[in-house]
Amino acid sequence: MDDVTERNATSSRLLTLLSLLQVRRDWPGATLAERLDVTPRTVRRDVDRLRGLGYPVRALKGPGGGYRLEAGTALPPLLFDDEQAVALAIALQLAATSGAGIGEAAARALGTVRQVLPTRLRHRVDAVHLTPLPASAVPDVDPAVLTALAAAVRAREVLRFGYAGDDRRAEPHHLITRRGRWYLLGFDLDRGDWRAYRADRLTPRTPTGPRFAPREVPGGDPAAFVDRRFRGSTDPTGAWPCTGTVELAAPASRVTPFAHDGTVEALGPERCRLTLGAWSWVSLAAAVARHDADVLAVSPPALAEAFRSLSQRLAAAALAAPAAVR
């Protein structure tokens, strides 16, 4: 192996070693040697190289020994492998559509990181250029608000805040993002129930309240719980409150792109069966109507009744509408 090849192999191994140390608190030396396919002696030398670059790697005592990457007081040189560099470029470009109000800061961060990357990785990052589409009519959240909420969640301190003109108190449990909006999932102490608060409508108060013992989110999955709330569902599986099936005089290929989380079954070249859910029977009937196709069969009877109710409303609206101006 010539000197250039050996240096490249060492640099690549150092990147891998640093990545391993960052994803797990403690690593036995023998396990690192096995993962890197080198001897424990080479691991010790590589650890010394990382220390020389400013990374505080601590040797652990005990059977076999081990290593731990500790928090440093200064930022050492940034080292990224190829996958990390691409992931960072994508994440920072998508930050503009995160709803967190950090688009400009993310763009500056990407520029800063790009300057300290080696030429090879800089080219990889430059090749990943995205044009993300922002969610329409979704207001950004002040980063200071997100920071305050995240701090309260981490500290397990009761949060006092203004919301919809009222003063609220809640035990903050999770920050959740859904379709470009940020929500605080918390247990409302005044209402005795779980709530998902829109972060862009929330004004944290200081100081925060006392510490609390974490409660278990119903169902155990915070994201699934919030999704069920938006569906109006109390079912632990997250099923819609109303689910129905219709047969449409339209090919499955035309219906499928707009079925969202519904299922479409082809029954022939110009006929298909659509099963989908909604928070009410009338909203389900309206969702079917937007496919602009004749409805040939309906199930259950509640959905058929919703079609009758919706048709009466629409007929009344048509009669009440003023005549077109010519």
C-alpha positions, 0 to 999 in steps of 0.5 A: 500500500503506497503512502497516499492510499494508506492516508486515505484509508486512515482518514476514512477509518477515522471518519467511521470511528468518529461516527460510531463514537457519536451514536453510542455513549460507551464502546468496548475497545474490542467491539470497535476493533471488530467494527473497523476490522483492525486490531485494538492497537490500531484503535488506540492509535486512531483515538489518539489521532482524534484527540489530536484533532480536538475531539475529547475521547475518554478511555474507560476502565474495566474489563477490556477497556473502552472509549467515550466521546465526551462533550467538548468546550470548543468546536473541533474541525468538522468531519463528515462521511459521504452519507452524513454530508448528503444528509446534512445538505438535505436536512438544511434545505428542507428546514425552510419548509419545517414551519420553524421560521429558520429558513434563512438561518438554515441557508447560512448554516449550510453555507458555513458548513460547506466552507469547511468541508473537503473538496470531495464532500463539497461537490457531493453537497453542491450536487444535492440541490432541492426546491422544496415547496412550502406548505400553503397558508401555514404560519412560521413559528418563532424559533424562540417559542420552539426553544422555550417549549423544548426546554420545558419538555426536557426539564419536565416543568409545568408550562404557563402560556397564553392560548386563544385568549386564555391563560393555560397550564399544562404538563408539556410532553412532546413537540410534534410537527405535522404537515408544516405545523408545530404542536405541543402535546401536553396534559392540560391541568385545568381541563384534566385531559390531553391537548395538542396546542398549535405552537404558532398560537402559543405564548409561553409565560415565565417563570415555568411551574413546578417539575412533574412526573411524566405521564404515559401518552394514551396508546404510547405513541405521541405522533399516533395520538395526535393523528387520531385527534385530528381524525376525530377518532377515539379508536386505539388503531387510529381508524376513522370514526366513519368508514364507507365503501362505494362503487364508482363509474370510473377507472381505478387509475383515475380514482387512485391518485386522489384516494389519499389513505383510501383503498381502490379496487378495479372492477372493470375498465370503467368501474372501481370500488373505493373504501375510505374514511372521514370524521363524519358521514357527510364529510365522507359523502363530500369526499366521494363526490369530488371524484366527479363520477356516478355512484353505483353502489353505497355501503353502509346505509348511514353513508347513503343517508349522508348523500341524501342530506348533502344533496338537499343542502347543495340543491338549496344552495343552488336555488339560493345563489343569485343569478349570474351577471351577464 
